[in-house]
Amino acid sequence: MDLILKATLGAAVVVILAALAKTRNYYIAGLVPLFPTFALIAHYIVGKGRSTEDLKTTILFGMWSIIPYFIYLATLYVMVDRMRLEASLAVATVAWLIAATVLVSVWVRFQT
């Protein structure tokens, strides 16, 4: 039952995105994926199972994790004028993966 609920929620988000993309305010579709669904779940789990200090560390890392997402968006913004959409998305995803790897590597190095 839990899996059906999660799948239904995921499908609902896709429907909302598709509907927003067809409106006059299509750009709002870029905001919907940023609703902190997974952050809420992660913070609740960490907050219930670990110390407040660990939760604060998780929150701080989340703040830094905005950087890879920004790199993804910046890369995609530049690439959509130069490549097909699918290739642009792939390049932007690789840029996110590289930035996320650097972020985790730097975080681990300075947090331990």
N, C-alpha and C positions, 0 to 999 in steps of 0.2 A: 504494500500500500504506500509506503514511504517513497519508493521509487516512482510510482505513478504520480504522486503529488509533485515531485521534483521535475519530472518530465512535462507535466502540465504547466507548471510555472515557467519552465524554459520555453515551451511553445507559446505561452501567453506573451512573453517578452518579445519573441520573434514577430508575433502578430502586431504588437504595439509598434515595433520598429518599422515594419512594413507599412503600417497605416500612417505613421508620422512621416515617412519618406515621401508619401504621396500628397502631403498637405502643403500649404503655402509656407509653413514654418518647418520645412523638411530638415533643416539643420539641427533641430531639437533631437532628432534621431541619434546624434552624436553624444547627447547627454545621458540617454537612457542606460547604455551599458556601464556608465560610471556610478550608477546607484550602488551603494556599498553592500550589496547582498552578501557576498562572500566575506567581506571584511566584518560584517556583523556576526556572521557565524564563527569566523576565526577568533574574533575578540571575545566572544562569549565562551568559546571552548577554552582558550588560553586563560581568560579571566576566572573561570570556574576551576580549572585544573592546576593553575600555577600561581605564583605570587604576583602581587601588584607590580613589583619591579619588572617581572618578566612580561607582564601585559604592557607596561610602558615601553619596554624595549621593542615589543612587537609593533606597537603603534608608531614608534619612532622609525623603525625600519619601513613601515608602510608609507610614511611621509617621504622617505628617500626613494621608494619604489615608483614615485611619480616620474622620476627622471627617465627610466627606460620607456615608459608610456609616452612621454613627451618626445623622445627620440623617434619612436615609432611614428607618431603623428607628423613630426617635422620631415622625416624621410618620405613618408607617403605623400605629403603635400608637394614636395619637390619632384618626386618620381612620376606622379600621375600625368605630368606634362611631357614626360620623356619616354614612357613605356606603356604597354597595355595595362589595364587595371589589374589583371591577375599577377603579372610580373611585378608591378608596383607593390601590391600587397605582400608578395613573397619577399621582396627586398626589404620592405619595412619590418616584416616579421623577423627576418634575420638580424636587422639592426637592433630590434628589441631584445632578441636572444643574446646578442653580444653585449649590449648595455646591461642587461640583467645579470649576465655572468660576471662582468666587471664589478657591478654593484655588490653582488654576493661575495666575491673574492676580497674586495676592499673591506667590506663589513666584517667578514670573518677575521681578517688580518688585524683590524683595529679593535674589535670587540673581545678578543680572547686574551 
